[in-house]
């Protein structure tokens, strides 16, 4: 009897922990089944599922940037990730110019951009206590201006290295190679969030800033580090975007900002900070991409996509706000 009660309790705990991810998984299945029924294109085929996962990978990687900042609390968001990635792609395209020999230099440049941008965001948001939304929006505008000035009056030249193209754009059989990047990142992120002191401190700061401070944790330093990591990852994702698209262009990363936030919200990460599961963020990204594919298949354009994304984000935020009020 006691064993049965214990098993039921464990199941309940497991369900409470993963119920938001399960809901998103059900929604993903519903989209694929609906598409399979209503469209003559094999919407539920393995190939279509893998293509969806490939396209969703970039949103999921940007979502990791958002999750790190959001988990630390303080109303954190990073709206600069899109133009951070764009600046990296535009500059490193000319550095690599289709050669593997300069890939190492491109990676160093990406790391330099990412660390500098992340540190600037972190210093302004954490130490000067400026609103992260305003700080990162201003940073996005600055980076957009730098990109526009860099490409003003000239074509964006250069191509990604073959290795980068192989990693981000090609497939092994039908399996997209970008998933060989996302899967290890997901494993490492999960371990870092759940099984390391850094993850415990980050979640602790996000859950209760005052308690963390009284426990001897340097809250400002933790949030500064979160923005720095977010900026660094965003620049590296910019390299992968360049590898996937084959060319760099203005605004190439900006279209991922709203979906990355929506993926985090859909994945059940509390916007107040203090928790979250990166697997949920990945599921959120896959849901958004599957929905996009469905809209495209029905002949609906970008307008329908962004309106739908906005409605989804609004609805999810409304549910989040109502849950907070009930507590």
N, C-alpha and C positions, 0 to 999 in steps of 0.2 A: 504493500500500500504506500509506504513511504517512498519507495523507488518510483512508483507511478506519479506521485505528487511532485517529486523532484524533477522528473522528466517533463511534466507539464509546465512547471515553473521555468525550466530551461528553455522550452519552446516559446513560452510567453516572452522571456527576456530576449531571445533571438528575434522574435517577430517585432518587438518594440524597437530593437536596434536597426533592423533592416526593412521595416515596413514601407518607408518612403521609397527605397530602391525597388522594392517589389511592385509598388504602384506604377513607377516609371516603366519597369519591365513589362507590365501588363499593357500599358499604353503603347509601347513600342510594338508589341505583338499585335495589338488591335490595328495599328496603322498598316503593318505588313499584310495582315489578313484582309483588311478592307481593300488595300491596293491590289492584292491578288484576285479578289472577287470582282472588282469593278474595272480593272485594266487588263488588256490582253498582252502585257509586256513581261510577264514572269516576275512580278514585283517581289515574290517571296522566294525567288531562286537564290542559291548560294552565291552566285556571282553578284547579284544585286545587293545582298546583305553585306558582302565584303566591300563593295564599292561604297556603300553607306558608312561602314566602319572606317574606311580610309578617309573619306571626306570629314567625318566627325572627329577624327584624331586631332586635327589642328585646333578645333574648338575646344576639345578636351584638354589639350596642352595649355592653351590660353586660360582655360578654366582652373588649372592648377595654380597659375599665377594669382588669379582672383581668390581662390580658396585660402592660400597662404596668408594673404593680407586680411581677408574677412575673418579667418579663424582667430586672429590676434585681437579682434574687437576694435573699439574706438571708432565705429562706423566706417571701417576701412573698405575702400574700393580702389582699384587701380585702372583708371580710364586712359592711362597713357600707353598701355601695352600694345595697342594697334600701331601707333606711329613709332613706338620704340622698335617694333619688328620691321616696319617699313623703312625706317632710316638705316637699320642694319642691312636689310636686303639691298637697298639702293647703292650703298657704299661698297659692300662686299662683292656685289656683282662685278664691278669694274676691277676689283682686286683679284678675284679668281679668274675672270675672263675665260671661262671654259677649261681651266687647267687644274689638275690635282695638286700641282706643285705649290700653289699659293693658298691651299685650303687652310693650312695651319695659321697663316697670317690672318685670313678672314675670321677664323674662330677667335683669335686673340682680339681682333678689332671688335667683334660682337661682344665678347666678354667685357672689354673696356667700356663700350657704349652702355651695356646693360648695368654694369656695376655703378657707373657714374650717374645714370638716370635714376636707378633705384635708390642710391644713397641720397641724391637730391630730394626725391620724394619723401624718403624716410626722415631726413633731417627737418624738412619743413612741417611734415605731418606729426612727427613724434616729439621733437625737441622744441619747435616753435608752436606746437599745438594748433596748427592751422587745420581746417576741415580737410580730410583726405580727398573728398569729392572735388573740392575747389582746387586743391594742390595738383592732383593728377589730371584734371581737366585743363588747367593752365599749362601743365607740362606737355600734354598732348598738342595744344595749340603751338607751343614753342617748337616742338619737334616737327609739326606739320610745316611751320614756317621755314625751318632749316632744310627740310626735304625740298620744298618749293624753290628755295634759293639755290640749292645744290643742282637742281635739274633745270633751272630757268634758262630758256633759250637754247637748250641742247637736248638731244635724245639720250635716254638712259642706256648706257652701253654695258656690255659684259654679260656673261652667262655663268650659271653655277658650275662647279666642278662636276665631272662625271660621277665621282663618289657620292656627292651630295644628291645628285639626280637619282642615282641608284637607291639611296636610302629613302628619299622622300616621294619619288614619283613612280618608280618601277615596282614590279611584283615578282615574287617567286612562284611560278605557276599562276594560280589565281589569287594567292595570298599577298596582299599589299605589304611591301617592305616597311612602310611607316609603322605598321603594327609591331614590328620587331623593335621599334623605338618606344612606342607607347606602352607596351606590356611591361618591359623592365622599369620604365618610369613609374607606372602604376604600382608595381610591387615595392619599389624603393620609397615612393611617397607614402604608401600605406604603412610600411615599417616605420618610416620617420615620424608620421603622425601618431601612431598607436604604440610603438615599442621603443621609443627613445626619450631621453630626458628633454631634448629640444621640443619634441612634440607635446609632451606633458606640460612644459612651461608655456608654450604658445597657446594651447587650449586653456590653461589655467588663467593666463592673462585675459583672454577673450571672455572667459566665463565670469570672472569677477576681478576687475582691475584692482580694487582696494585690497581684497584679500591677498592677491598676488604681491602687491607692494608691501603689505605688512609681513609677508613671509620672506621678505628680503630679495625679491625679484626686481630687477631693474626693468620696469615696464617700458620705458622709453627705448631702451636698448633692444628689447625683444621686438618691438614694433618697427624700429629702424631696420633691424635685420630682416624682418618679413618683407618690407618694401624693397630692400636690396636684393633679396633672393627672387622676388617677383620680377624686378627689372632685368636681372641677369637671365632668367628663364625666358622672358619675352624676347630678348635679343636672339637667343639661341633658336627659338621657334621661328624667328624671322629668317634665319638661315634655311630652316626646313621648308618654309613657305617658298623661298626662292628656288630651292631644289625641286619642289613640286610643280611650280608654275613655269619654270624655265627662264623667266625674265623678271626683272623688277619694274615696278611702276608705282606711281603715286597712289596713295590710299589703299594699297594692297592688303594692309593689315587692319585697317580701321573697321572693316565689315565684321570682324570677329569680336569686337568689344561687347556689344549687346548680347550676342549669342553666348559668349563666355560667362557673362553674369547670369543669363537665363539658365544655363546649364548648371551653375552652382545652386541657384534657387530650386530648380527642379530636382536636383540631387539631394535635397534635404539639408544643405548646410545652413545653419541658422545665421541670419545676417547680423545678429548681435554678437556673434563670435562664440568661441568656446567649444566647438565641436564640428563634426562633419566626417564624411566618408568619401574618399576620392573615387571609389567605384561608383558611387551615386552620381558624381559629376560626369563621369564617362557615360553613364546611362542617360543622363540628361542631354549630353551632346549628341548621342546616337538618336534619341527621340527627336531632337530639333532637326537633324539632318534627314531622318526618315520622313518627317513632316514636310520638309522642303522638297524632297524628291517627289512626294505625292502631289504637292501643289504644282510643281513643274510638269508632272505627267498629265495633270488636268488642264494644262495650258495657262496657268495663272503665273503672273510675273513677279518681279521683286516687290512690287507694291503690296500684293497679297501676303507675301512672305513676311515683310517687316510689320505689317498690321497684325498678322497672326502672332508673331513673336512678342510684339508689344502687349497684345491682349493676354497671352499666356503669362508674361512677366507680371502684368497688373493683377491677374487673378491669383497667382501664387503669392505675391506680396500681400494681397488682401487677406488670404488665408493665414499667412504668417502673422500679420498684425492682429487678426482676431484671436489667434492662439495666445499671443502675448498678453492681450487685454484680459483673457479668461484667467490667466495665471495671476 
